[in-house]
Amino acid sequence: MISNLLLVLAAAVFSAGLRSFQHPLVFRIGTLGIVGTSFLAGWLLGGSIPLGLALAASWLFLPWLEILTRVRHLRLPIDRKLEPRTPPGRGTFPGFEDITAEIEDRGFEHVEDIGWTHGANRHFYRVFSNPERKIQAAICLTEQEELAFYYLTLTSHTGDGRIFTTWNYPFSYGLKLQPCVVMQRISGNNQTFAGMLAAHEEWLRLRMPEIGAIVAQSPEEIVRTMQAEMRAQITHNISAGLLKRDGEHFIRYTVRGMFFLWLQFLRDLVRIS
């Protein structure tokens, strides 16, 4: 029994070590190792192969605990009005001013601090613009009860209505993107603003033959466009069947939408980018 316990512990430590590497393949192997460790725990320590299979499979169904207990009851407003907001303090977001300085050092101008709030869900955006590069940037802070995280976005609009966004959002996105929206997700060492900006401009350069002209927006247009894009995203997901109206002013996830979230959670289990 002691030898089996040591084998399971060794597998767990080895798998956790693999997940500490930035290389996507090594990270994925580490994830599979954790699933394998769960199987070994059920088989070697529990004395049952079916128990081992059940423990391994539990990782695939673990997200349903969150979906059924929280997401199923979640109601959010259809119209999320962006209004002026006070920036977060150091206690909430310690590196906020440092990131702001980094963005401004790259030639971006601070446009406005805006956000929307519904119950325990608070969303803050510090918006920047670089008219010369025709790129908008934003520091985005999301607070949901005890969970808080931030991410950066860089966005360019084309003359034919397409939206090209580079971001480092830490999770798989919980909604379907509109057909006109093209996303590039950045991870690893490139998540600094300088790295993201270089990746965004290189991405646009490579796609320039199909993209055509990039259009600039005035500070006033940036905020109006953000508001319109948020509403269009909700409308698109209602049409796609992931969301449904709950009364006149609210929306909630459908069963189809909850399965979509589950698949997105599974993607997060096996990928680093």
TILO-837915 format. One record per residue: z, y, x negated of N, C-alpha, C in turn; residue number from 1. Coordinates in nm, 3 decimals. Each point is the difference from the previous one (the first is absolute). Layout:
NODE       n.Z       n.Y       n.X      ca.Z      ca.Y      ca.X       c.Z       c.Y       c.X     n
NODE         Z         Y         X         Z         Y         X         Z         Y         X   NUM
...
***
This chain:
NODE       n.Z       n.Y       n.X      ca.Z      ca.Y      ca.X       c.Z       c.Y       c.X     n
NODE     0.000    -0.121    -0.083     0.000     0.121     0.083     0.000     0.126    -0.087     1
NODE     0.080    -0.004    -0.109     0.005     0.118    -0.087    -0.135     0.025    -0.066     2
NODE    -0.068    -0.108    -0.041    -0.131     0.017    -0.062    -0.100     0.057     0.100     3
NODE     0.008    -0.041     0.127    -0.088     0.054     0.103     0.028     0.148     0.024     4
NODE     0.129     0.034     0.002     0.038     0.141     0.018    -0.053     0.086    -0.114     5
NODE     0.013    -0.050    -0.123    -0.050     0.076    -0.115    -0.152     0.015     0.006     6
NODE    -0.069    -0.104     0.047    -0.146     0.007     0.012    -0.040     0.106     0.102     7
NODE     0.070     0.005     0.113    -0.031     0.101     0.103     0.029     0.140    -0.053     8
NODE     0.112     0.017    -0.067     0.033     0.131    -0.057    -0.102     0.043    -0.105     9
NODE    -0.044    -0.094    -0.082    -0.099     0.031    -0.102    -0.132     0.044     0.063    10
NODE    -0.040    -0.071     0.107    -0.124     0.037     0.071     0.012     0.138     0.061    11
NODE     0.118     0.032     0.055     0.021     0.131     0.062    -0.006     0.111    -0.103    12
NODE     0.066    -0.019    -0.114     0.000     0.102    -0.107    -0.140     0.018    -0.057    13
NODE    -0.071    -0.111    -0.022    -0.135     0.008    -0.055    -0.094     0.073     0.096    14
NODE     0.011    -0.030     0.129    -0.085     0.067     0.100     0.030     0.148     0.009    15
NODE     0.129     0.035    -0.003     0.038     0.142     0.003    -0.052     0.072    -0.124    16
NODE     0.004    -0.068    -0.113    -0.052     0.060    -0.122    -0.150     0.026     0.008    17
NODE    -0.075    -0.093     0.058    -0.144     0.020     0.014    -0.030     0.120     0.091    18
NODE     0.082     0.019     0.103    -0.023     0.112     0.092     0.033     0.136    -0.063    19
NODE     0.064    -0.001    -0.117     0.029     0.127    -0.067    -0.119     0.052    -0.078    20
NODE    -0.104    -0.084    -0.017    -0.121     0.042    -0.073    -0.089     0.083     0.091    21
NODE    -0.073     0.094    -0.060    -0.091     0.086     0.077    -0.134    -0.067     0.028    22
NODE    -0.033    -0.106    -0.074    -0.129    -0.064     0.019    -0.003    -0.069     0.137    23
NODE    -0.101     0.029     0.085    -0.003    -0.054     0.136     0.005    -0.152     0.006    24
NODE    -0.074    -0.069    -0.091    -0.003    -0.146     0.004     0.138    -0.058    -0.031    25
NODE     0.064     0.053    -0.104     0.133    -0.049    -0.037     0.100     0.027     0.113    26
NODE    -0.012     0.117     0.062     0.089     0.036     0.112    -0.017    -0.099     0.115    27
NODE    -0.125    -0.033     0.033    -0.025    -0.094     0.109     0.054    -0.140    -0.032    28
NODE    -0.014    -0.042    -0.125     0.054    -0.130    -0.040     0.152     0.000     0.018    29
NODE     0.063     0.112    -0.035     0.144     0.011     0.020     0.039    -0.009     0.146    30
NODE    -0.082     0.061     0.088     0.027    -0.009     0.144    -0.010    -0.144     0.048    31
NODE    -0.104    -0.070    -0.043    -0.014    -0.141     0.036     0.115    -0.082    -0.057    32
NODE     0.050     0.041    -0.117     0.112    -0.070    -0.060     0.126     0.011     0.083    33
NODE     0.020     0.117     0.063     0.117     0.017     0.086    -0.010    -0.091     0.122    34
NODE    -0.121    -0.010     0.056    -0.020    -0.093     0.113     0.026    -0.143    -0.046    35
NODE    -0.051    -0.035    -0.120     0.024    -0.133    -0.054     0.147    -0.027    -0.026    36
NODE     0.073     0.103    -0.045     0.143    -0.014    -0.023     0.074    -0.032     0.131    37
NODE    -0.043     0.063     0.108     0.062    -0.028     0.130    -0.023    -0.146     0.039    38
NODE    -0.121    -0.050    -0.029    -0.028    -0.141     0.029     0.090    -0.091    -0.083    39
NODE     0.014     0.031    -0.129     0.084    -0.081    -0.088     0.146     0.001     0.047    40
NODE     0.046     0.116     0.048     0.139     0.009     0.048     0.022    -0.094     0.118    41
NODE    -0.097    -0.002     0.093     0.015    -0.089     0.115    -0.013    -0.146    -0.036    42
NODE    -0.089    -0.027    -0.095    -0.027    -0.141    -0.037     0.109    -0.056    -0.092    43
NODE     0.026     0.072    -0.110     0.092    -0.053    -0.100     0.147     0.021     0.037    44
NODE     0.031     0.116     0.062     0.140     0.027     0.035     0.033    -0.046     0.142    45
NODE    -0.099     0.013     0.089     0.024    -0.043     0.138    -0.035    -0.145     0.025    46
NODE    -0.073    -0.059    -0.093    -0.033    -0.142     0.011    -0.105    -0.032     0.103    47
NODE    -0.086     0.098     0.034    -0.097    -0.023     0.105    -0.129     0.077    -0.029    48
NODE    -0.111    -0.072    -0.005    -0.130     0.066    -0.018    -0.032     0.089     0.120    49
NODE     0.022    -0.046     0.125    -0.024     0.089     0.116     0.082     0.128    -0.009    50
NODE     0.127    -0.010    -0.047     0.081     0.121    -0.016    -0.061     0.092    -0.105    51
NODE    -0.050    -0.059    -0.109    -0.065     0.081    -0.103    -0.122     0.071     0.054    52
NODE    -0.081    -0.071     0.079    -0.118     0.063     0.059     0.039     0.111     0.096    53
NODE     0.108    -0.023     0.076     0.046     0.102     0.095     0.048     0.126    -0.073    54
NODE     0.073    -0.018    -0.110     0.047     0.115    -0.077    -0.116     0.077    -0.062    55
NODE    -0.098    -0.075    -0.051    -0.117     0.066    -0.059    -0.077     0.077     0.105    56
NODE    -0.018    -0.061     0.119    -0.075     0.066     0.108     0.074     0.119     0.058    57
NODE     0.133     0.002    -0.017     0.079     0.110     0.057    -0.041     0.135    -0.057    58
NODE    -0.051     0.002    -0.125    -0.045     0.127    -0.058    -0.117     0.058     0.078    59
NODE    -0.082    -0.088     0.057    -0.116     0.047     0.075     0.039     0.060     0.134    60
NODE     0.112    -0.047     0.056     0.040     0.044     0.132     0.118     0.098    -0.002    61
NODE     0.051     0.027    -0.119     0.111     0.094    -0.012    -0.030     0.138     0.060    62
NODE    -0.123     0.054    -0.017    -0.028     0.131     0.059     0.020     0.007     0.150    63
NODE    -0.010    -0.114     0.070     0.017     0.004     0.145     0.140     0.041     0.042    64
NODE     0.098    -0.019    -0.088     0.135     0.047     0.031     0.001     0.150     0.019    65
NODE    -0.068     0.072    -0.091    -0.010     0.145     0.011    -0.087     0.040     0.119    66
NODE    -0.110    -0.071     0.019    -0.093     0.035     0.108     0.065    -0.017     0.137    67
NODE     0.071    -0.110     0.020     0.057    -0.028     0.132     0.127     0.079     0.028    68
NODE     0.074     0.033    -0.104     0.126     0.071     0.023    -0.015     0.152    -0.002    69
NODE    -0.100     0.053    -0.074    -0.013     0.146    -0.009    -0.135     0.051     0.048    70
NODE    -0.108    -0.056    -0.055    -0.133     0.052     0.030    -0.034    -0.017     0.147    71
NODE     0.039    -0.111     0.060    -0.034    -0.028     0.140     0.056     0.107     0.094    72
NODE     0.112     0.061    -0.038     0.064     0.101     0.084    -0.034     0.143    -0.043    73
NODE    -0.080     0.013    -0.103    -0.029     0.132    -0.056    -0.094     0.078     0.091    74
NODE     0.039     0.123     0.033    -0.083     0.090     0.080    -0.018     0.129    -0.079    75
NODE    -0.125     0.040    -0.019    -0.031     0.119    -0.077    -0.088     0.094     0.081    76
NODE     0.007     0.130    -0.027    -0.081     0.095     0.077    -0.149    -0.012    -0.032    77
NODE    -0.082     0.020     0.103    -0.145     0.002    -0.021    -0.038     0.124    -0.081    78
NODE     0.050     0.113     0.039    -0.029     0.125    -0.069     0.115     0.032    -0.095    79
NODE    -0.030    -0.001    -0.128     0.101     0.028    -0.102    -0.028     0.138    -0.056    80
NODE     0.061     0.099     0.062    -0.029     0.138    -0.035     0.056     0.034    -0.137    81
NODE    -0.087     0.042    -0.089     0.041     0.040    -0.134     0.051     0.144     0.004    82
NODE     0.124     0.017    -0.039     0.065     0.131     0.004     0.063     0.030    -0.136    83
NODE     0.025     0.128    -0.029     0.065     0.035    -0.128     0.133    -0.073    -0.016    84
NODE     0.025    -0.048    -0.122     0.122    -0.074    -0.028     0.063     0.050    -0.130    85
NODE     0.133    -0.010    -0.008     0.072     0.032    -0.122    -0.015    -0.115    -0.099    86
NODE    -0.034     0.027    -0.125    -0.019    -0.109    -0.097     0.129    -0.076    -0.023    87
NODE    -0.010    -0.127    -0.039     0.120    -0.081    -0.023     0.079     0.048    -0.120    88
NODE     0.131    -0.018     0.005     0.086     0.038    -0.111     0.003    -0.108    -0.108    89
NODE     0.067     0.029    -0.109     0.007    -0.095    -0.112     0.070    -0.130     0.040    90
NODE     0.095     0.010     0.092     0.068    -0.121     0.042    -0.090    -0.096     0.075    91
NODE    -0.098     0.054     0.072    -0.094    -0.083     0.075    -0.118    -0.044    -0.084    92
NODE    -0.050     0.092    -0.085    -0.122    -0.027    -0.077     0.018     0.064    -0.138    93
NODE     0.068    -0.069    -0.093     0.035     0.061    -0.129    -0.118     0.052    -0.081    94
NODE    -0.114    -0.068     0.002    -0.112     0.041    -0.084    -0.102     0.089     0.068    95
NODE     0.036     0.055     0.116    -0.098     0.074     0.081    -0.057     0.120    -0.074    96
NODE     0.085     0.082    -0.059    -0.048     0.121    -0.067    -0.080    -0.034    -0.125    97
NODE     0.036    -0.109    -0.068    -0.074    -0.041    -0.119    -0.143    -0.042     0.037    98
NODE    -0.014    -0.073     0.110    -0.134    -0.041     0.045    -0.080     0.122     0.043    99
NODE     0.066     0.094     0.069    -0.066     0.124     0.039    -0.054     0.074    -0.122   100
NODE     0.082     0.010    -0.103    -0.043     0.070    -0.122    -0.118    -0.072    -0.065   101
NODE     0.003    -0.133    -0.001    -0.110    -0.077    -0.059    -0.131     0.026     0.074   102
NODE     0.008     0.004     0.133    -0.121     0.024     0.080    -0.052     0.140    -0.023   103
NODE     0.088     0.098    -0.003    -0.042     0.138    -0.021    -0.055     0.019    -0.141   104
NODE     0.050    -0.073    -0.097    -0.053     0.008    -0.137    -0.144    -0.047    -0.008   105
NODE    -0.043    -0.080     0.098    -0.137    -0.050     0.004    -0.093     0.092     0.079   106
NODE     0.048     0.120     0.030    -0.085     0.099     0.065     0.005    -0.001     0.152   107
NODE     0.096    -0.068     0.059     0.012    -0.004     0.145     0.095     0.109     0.047   108
NODE    -0.033     0.059     0.115     0.081     0.106     0.059     0.079    -0.054     0.118   109
NODE     0.127     0.038     0.006     0.086    -0.040     0.112    -0.049     0.069     0.128   110
NODE    -0.031    -0.080     0.102    -0.051     0.053     0.126     0.113     0.019     0.101   111
NODE     0.073    -0.109     0.029     0.104     0.009     0.103     0.089    -0.125    -0.004   112
NODE     0.122     0.016     0.052     0.091    -0.112     0.021     0.006    -0.027     0.150   113
NODE    -0.044    -0.119     0.041    -0.008    -0.032     0.142     0.055    -0.141     0.024   114
NODE     0.014    -0.036     0.127     0.045    -0.134     0.031     0.018    -0.020     0.148   115
NODE     0.040    -0.121     0.037     0.032    -0.031     0.139     0.117    -0.096     0.004   116
NODE     0.076     0.006     0.110     0.121    -0.080     0.014     0.006    -0.059     0.139   117
NODE     0.042    -0.127     0.006     0.027    -0.064     0.129     0.118    -0.094    -0.019   118
NODE     0.115     0.038     0.055     0.119    -0.081    -0.015     0.037    -0.014    -0.146   119
NODE     0.012    -0.126    -0.046     0.037    -0.027    -0.139    -0.121     0.000    -0.093   120
NODE    -0.121     0.022     0.055    -0.121     0.002    -0.082    -0.030     0.144    -0.040   121
NODE     0.003     0.027    -0.129    -0.027     0.134    -0.051    -0.110    -0.008    -0.106   122
NODE    -0.100     0.086     0.015    -0.114     0.000    -0.091    -0.022     0.142    -0.051   123
NODE     0.003     0.015    -0.132    -0.018     0.130    -0.064    -0.121    -0.003    -0.092   124
NODE    -0.077     0.111    -0.001    -0.117     0.010    -0.086     0.000     0.137    -0.070   125
NODE    -0.006    -0.001    -0.131    -0.029     0.123    -0.074    -0.148    -0.007    -0.037   126
NODE    -0.076     0.094     0.051    -0.146    -0.004    -0.009    -0.049     0.097    -0.107   127
NODE    -0.098    -0.045    -0.078    -0.061     0.080    -0.107    -0.152     0.000     0.017   128
NODE    -0.062     0.099    -0.063    -0.146     0.007     0.002    -0.052     0.044    -0.136   129
NODE    -0.114    -0.057    -0.039    -0.072     0.043    -0.119    -0.143     0.031     0.042   130
NODE    -0.027     0.126     0.036    -0.133     0.036     0.050    -0.112    -0.030    -0.098   131
NODE     0.027     0.012    -0.130    -0.104    -0.024    -0.101    -0.041    -0.147     0.000   132
NODE     0.097    -0.090     0.007    -0.029    -0.143     0.003    -0.034    -0.049     0.142   133
NODE     0.032     0.082     0.100    -0.020    -0.037     0.141     0.082    -0.125     0.036   134
NODE     0.126     0.003    -0.045     0.092    -0.110     0.024     0.129     0.055     0.058   135
NODE     0.054    -0.069     0.101     0.132     0.031     0.052     0.098    -0.106    -0.048   136
NODE     0.122     0.040    -0.028     0.104    -0.093    -0.044     0.123     0.018     0.087   137
NODE     0.084    -0.102     0.003     0.124     0.010     0.077     0.107    -0.090    -0.058   138
NODE     0.123     0.050     0.002     0.118    -0.083    -0.025     0.054    -0.038     0.137   139
NODE     0.011    -0.128     0.028     0.039    -0.047     0.133     0.133    -0.075    -0.009   140
NODE     0.097     0.045     0.077     0.131    -0.066     0.005     0.021    -0.057     0.139   141
NODE     0.028    -0.130     0.007     0.027    -0.068     0.127     0.144    -0.049     0.001   142
NODE     0.071     0.034     0.107     0.139    -0.045     0.019     0.010    -0.072     0.133   143
NODE     0.041    -0.125    -0.003     0.015    -0.082     0.120     0.136    -0.066    -0.003   144
NODE     0.095     0.060     0.072     0.137    -0.048     0.000     0.050    -0.008    -0.144   145
NODE     0.029    -0.120    -0.053     0.054    -0.011    -0.135    -0.108    -0.013    -0.107   146
NODE    -0.126    -0.012     0.041    -0.111    -0.014    -0.094    -0.064     0.135    -0.027   147
NODE    -0.024     0.030    -0.127    -0.069     0.123    -0.037    -0.090    -0.029    -0.120   148
NODE    -0.122     0.053     0.004    -0.091    -0.017    -0.113    -0.099     0.116     0.001   149
NODE    -0.061     0.023    -0.116    -0.101     0.105    -0.007    -0.128    -0.058    -0.060   150
NODE    -0.111     0.071     0.024    -0.127    -0.037    -0.060    -0.084     0.126    -0.013   151
NODE    -0.104    -0.009    -0.081    -0.091     0.113    -0.024    -0.138    -0.031     0.056   152
NODE    -0.069     0.103     0.045    -0.136    -0.018     0.048    -0.092     0.105    -0.062   153
NODE    -0.125    -0.038    -0.022    -0.107     0.090    -0.041    -0.116    -0.025     0.094   154
NODE    -0.051     0.105     0.062    -0.101    -0.016     0.105    -0.118     0.093    -0.021   155
NODE    -0.120    -0.055     0.021    -0.124     0.078    -0.004    -0.080    -0.029     0.126   156
NODE    -0.060     0.104     0.057    -0.081    -0.014     0.121    -0.147     0.022    -0.033   157
NODE    -0.086    -0.080     0.060    -0.144     0.012    -0.023    -0.066     0.074     0.116   158
NODE    -0.121     0.047    -0.025    -0.071     0.073     0.102    -0.036    -0.083     0.122   159
NODE    -0.007    -0.134    -0.016    -0.035    -0.085     0.114     0.124    -0.051     0.075   160
NODE     0.118     0.057    -0.031     0.120    -0.032     0.076     0.085    -0.113    -0.055   161
NODE    -0.033    -0.054    -0.116     0.082    -0.107    -0.057     0.117     0.058    -0.079   162
NODE     0.107    -0.079    -0.009     0.123     0.043    -0.066     0.033    -0.101    -0.109   163
NODE     0.005     0.045    -0.124     0.031    -0.086    -0.113     0.140     0.035    -0.051   164
NODE     0.090    -0.096     0.010     0.140     0.023    -0.037     0.046    -0.100    -0.104   165
NODE     0.059     0.051    -0.106     0.069    -0.082    -0.099     0.149     0.018     0.021   166
NODE     0.075    -0.111     0.008     0.144     0.011     0.019     0.072    -0.115    -0.068   167
NODE     0.132     0.014    -0.010     0.083    -0.106    -0.057     0.104    -0.046     0.102   168
NODE    -0.040    -0.005     0.126     0.088    -0.048     0.108     0.053    -0.137    -0.039   169
NODE     0.132    -0.021     0.005     0.058    -0.121    -0.058    -0.013    -0.127     0.082   170
NODE    -0.050     0.011     0.125    -0.013    -0.117     0.085    -0.141    -0.010     0.055   171
NODE    -0.034    -0.117     0.054    -0.125    -0.009     0.074     0.011     0.085     0.125   172
NODE    -0.105     0.073     0.032     0.006     0.098     0.109     0.010    -0.071     0.135   173
NODE     0.083     0.053     0.090     0.028    -0.066     0.126    -0.096     0.030     0.113   174
NODE    -0.110     0.070    -0.028    -0.101     0.030     0.101    -0.139    -0.024    -0.057   175
NODE    -0.097    -0.018     0.088    -0.138    -0.011    -0.045    -0.056     0.138    -0.031   176
NODE    -0.073     0.008    -0.108    -0.062     0.127    -0.037    -0.124     0.025     0.084   177
NODE    -0.027     0.127     0.025    -0.123     0.036     0.069    -0.120    -0.034    -0.089   178
NODE    -0.116    -0.025     0.060    -0.119    -0.032    -0.080    -0.038     0.109    -0.100   179
NODE     0.036     0.125     0.032    -0.038     0.111    -0.089     0.096     0.017    -0.117   180
NODE     0.110    -0.077    -0.002     0.102     0.015    -0.104    -0.017    -0.110    -0.104   181
NODE    -0.007     0.040    -0.126    -0.011    -0.094    -0.112     0.121     0.021    -0.090   182
NODE     0.076    -0.108    -0.025     0.124     0.013    -0.076    -0.012    -0.071    -0.135   183
NODE     0.063     0.061    -0.099     0.016    -0.062    -0.132     0.150    -0.002    -0.030   184
NODE     0.055    -0.119    -0.017     0.143    -0.012    -0.026     0.025    -0.017    -0.149   185
NODE     0.092     0.079    -0.053     0.032     0.001    -0.142     0.138    -0.062    -0.021   186
NODE     0.013    -0.082    -0.103     0.129    -0.059    -0.030     0.019    -0.006    -0.151   187
NODE     0.116    -0.047    -0.042     0.026    -0.017    -0.142     0.017     0.132    -0.074   188
NODE    -0.052     0.003    -0.123     0.021     0.116    -0.086    -0.081     0.122     0.041   189
NODE    -0.094    -0.016     0.091    -0.084     0.113     0.041     0.059     0.079     0.115   190
NODE     0.127    -0.026     0.037     0.057     0.065     0.117     0.050     0.142    -0.027   191
NODE    -0.006     0.048    -0.123     0.028     0.140    -0.025    -0.110     0.083     0.065   192
NODE     0.030     0.127     0.026    -0.102     0.082     0.065    -0.122     0.015    -0.090   193
NODE     0.020     0.015    -0.129    -0.113     0.014    -0.092    -0.088    -0.125     0.004   194
NODE     0.063    -0.118     0.001    -0.077    -0.124     0.007    -0.075    -0.014     0.131   195
NODE     0.066     0.039     0.109    -0.065    -0.009     0.132    -0.117     0.097     0.011   196
NODE     0.019     0.122    -0.054    -0.108     0.098     0.005    -0.121    -0.048    -0.079   197
NODE     0.022    -0.055    -0.119    -0.111    -0.053    -0.080    -0.070    -0.114     0.074   198
NODE     0.079    -0.090     0.064    -0.059    -0.112     0.073    -0.078     0.049     0.121   199
NODE     0.051     0.103     0.067    -0.069     0.054     0.118    -0.133     0.062    -0.038   200
NODE    -0.001     0.080    -0.105    -0.124     0.067    -0.040    -0.102    -0.100    -0.053   201
NODE     0.046    -0.102    -0.072    -0.092    -0.102    -0.048    -0.057    -0.080     0.117   202
NODE     0.082    -0.030     0.098    -0.043    -0.070     0.122    -0.108     0.078     0.072   203
NODE     0.022     0.130     0.017    -0.100     0.084     0.066    -0.129     0.007    -0.081   204
NODE     0.015     0.008    -0.133    -0.118     0.009    -0.085    -0.087    -0.125     0.012   205
NODE     0.063    -0.117     0.002    -0.075    -0.124     0.011    -0.068    -0.015     0.136   206
NODE     0.058     0.059     0.103    -0.055    -0.014     0.134    -0.083     0.121     0.043   207
NODE    -0.018     0.094    -0.092    -0.069     0.125     0.033    -0.139    -0.021     0.060   208
NODE    -0.080    -0.098    -0.049    -0.133    -0.016     0.061     0.004    -0.026     0.151   209
NODE     0.101    -0.070     0.048     0.009    -0.027     0.143     0.083     0.105     0.074   210
NODE     0.090     0.066    -0.072     0.090     0.095     0.065    -0.070     0.130     0.034   211
NODE    -0.077     0.050    -0.093    -0.061     0.131     0.021     0.098     0.111    -0.033   212
NODE    -0.008     0.110     0.073     0.079     0.119    -0.034     0.145    -0.014     0.046   213
NODE     0.093     0.047    -0.086     0.141     0.013     0.036     0.021     0.141     0.052   214
NODE     0.069     0.014     0.112     0.019     0.132     0.060     0.143     0.047    -0.025   215
NODE     0.013     0.130    -0.024     0.132     0.060    -0.019     0.057     0.043     0.135   216
NODE     0.133     0.008     0.006     0.068     0.045     0.121     0.095     0.113    -0.035   217
NODE     0.012     0.095     0.089     0.097     0.108    -0.017     0.140    -0.054     0.027   218
NODE     0.105     0.068    -0.046     0.136    -0.047     0.029     0.026    -0.021     0.148   219
NODE    -0.052     0.089     0.084     0.020    -0.015     0.145    -0.072    -0.124     0.052   220
NODE    -0.118    -0.026    -0.051    -0.077    -0.117     0.043     0.068    -0.130    -0.042   221
NODE     0.066     0.000    -0.115     0.064    -0.123    -0.049     0.104    -0.049     0.098   222
NODE     0.087     0.088     0.045     0.106    -0.040     0.093    -0.059    -0.041     0.134   223
NODE    -0.097     0.075     0.051    -0.063    -0.037     0.128    -0.069    -0.135    -0.012   224
NODE    -0.065    -0.024    -0.113    -0.069    -0.127    -0.020     0.099    -0.116    -0.007   225
NODE     0.111     0.019    -0.068     0.103    -0.105    -0.006     0.048    -0.036     0.140   226
NODE     0.024     0.103     0.082     0.046    -0.023     0.136    -0.103    -0.078     0.080   227
NODE    -0.127     0.039    -0.011    -0.106    -0.067     0.074    -0.018    -0.144    -0.047   228
NODE     0.011    -0.023    -0.130    -0.019    -0.135    -0.053     0.113    -0.093     0.044   229
NODE     0.121     0.051     0.010     0.112    -0.081     0.048    -0.023    -0.044     0.144   230
NODE    -0.046     0.091     0.083    -0.025    -0.035     0.140    -0.118    -0.097     0.010   231
NODE    -0.105     0.021    -0.079    -0.116    -0.089     0.002     0.039    -0.141    -0.044   232
NODE     0.093    -0.011    -0.095     0.045    -0.131    -0.047     0.072    -0.076     0.113   233
NODE     0.083     0.070     0.075     0.070    -0.062     0.112    -0.099    -0.044     0.106   234
NODE    -0.093     0.088     0.033    -0.101    -0.032     0.102    -0.082    -0.122    -0.041   235
NODE    -0.037    -0.007    -0.128    -0.078    -0.114    -0.049     0.077    -0.131     0.015   236
NODE     0.129     0.002    -0.028     0.079    -0.123     0.008     0.033    -0.039     0.144   237
NODE     0.003     0.096     0.089     0.011    -0.033     0.143    -0.128    -0.071     0.045   238
NODE    -0.115     0.054    -0.042    -0.128    -0.062     0.035    -0.014    -0.138    -0.063   239
NODE     0.057    -0.019    -0.120    -0.009    -0.129    -0.069     0.098    -0.103     0.056   240
NODE     0.090     0.043     0.087     0.094    -0.093     0.062     0.128    -0.024    -0.078   241
NODE     0.022     0.075    -0.109     0.123    -0.017    -0.077     0.115     0.079     0.060   242
NODE    -0.032     0.109     0.067     0.099     0.084     0.066    -0.033     0.011     0.148   243
NODE     0.101     0.034     0.079    -0.022     0.026     0.142     0.091     0.114     0.042   244
NODE    -0.041     0.068     0.104     0.081     0.109     0.051     0.126    -0.054     0.066   245
NODE     0.109     0.072    -0.018     0.126    -0.031     0.066     0.046     0.128     0.070   246
NODE    -0.050     0.019     0.120     0.021     0.127     0.066    -0.105     0.101    -0.043   247
NODE     0.023     0.125     0.032    -0.101     0.103    -0.025    -0.002     0.047    -0.144   248
NODE     0.115    -0.003    -0.067     0.008     0.064    -0.131     0.028    -0.095    -0.115   249
NODE     0.016    -0.130     0.027     0.041    -0.091    -0.105    -0.094    -0.119    -0.013   250
NODE     0.011    -0.066    -0.116    -0.078    -0.120    -0.027     0.094    -0.106    -0.056   251
NODE    -0.045    -0.127     0.005     0.073    -0.109    -0.062    -0.099    -0.106    -0.044   252
NODE     0.044    -0.091    -0.087    -0.088    -0.107    -0.048    -0.023    -0.103     0.110   253
NODE    -0.124    -0.049     0.008    -0.032    -0.113     0.087     0.030    -0.130    -0.074   254
NODE    -0.014    -0.114     0.070     0.015    -0.130    -0.066    -0.102    -0.013    -0.113   255
NODE    -0.123     0.044     0.029    -0.103    -0.003    -0.104     0.040     0.088    -0.119   256
NODE     0.058     0.114     0.029     0.044     0.088    -0.107     0.111    -0.060    -0.083   257
NODE     0.090    -0.076     0.065     0.108    -0.065    -0.075    -0.053    -0.109    -0.091   258
NODE    -0.101    -0.074     0.045    -0.062    -0.099    -0.087    -0.072     0.068    -0.116   259
NODE    -0.061     0.114     0.025    -0.064     0.077    -0.107     0.105     0.041    -0.104   260
NODE     0.117     0.047     0.045     0.107     0.036    -0.092     0.044    -0.120    -0.083   261
NODE     0.009    -0.116     0.064     0.041    -0.121    -0.070    -0.097    -0.033    -0.114   262
NODE    -0.129     0.010     0.029    -0.100    -0.027    -0.103     0.010     0.102    -0.114   263
NODE     0.030     0.125     0.036     0.017     0.101    -0.104     0.123    -0.029    -0.085   264
NODE     0.109    -0.046     0.063     0.118    -0.038    -0.076    -0.030    -0.114    -0.096   265
NODE    -0.081    -0.097     0.045    -0.035    -0.113    -0.086    -0.080     0.046    -0.121   266
NODE    -0.086     0.099     0.020    -0.075     0.055    -0.112     0.095     0.059    -0.104   267
NODE     0.107     0.064     0.046     0.096     0.057    -0.093     0.074    -0.105    -0.080   268
NODE     0.012    -0.121     0.054     0.071    -0.106    -0.070    -0.077    -0.049    -0.124   269
NODE    -0.131     0.014     0.002    -0.080    -0.063    -0.104    -0.080     0.098    -0.085   270
NODE     0.017     0.129     0.023    -0.079     0.092    -0.079     0.087     0.110    -0.060   271
NODE    -0.050     0.058    -0.107     0.071     0.110    -0.063    -0.077     0.130     0.014   272
NODE    -0.129    -0.008     0.040    -0.083     0.120     0.010    -0.042     0.021     0.142   273
***
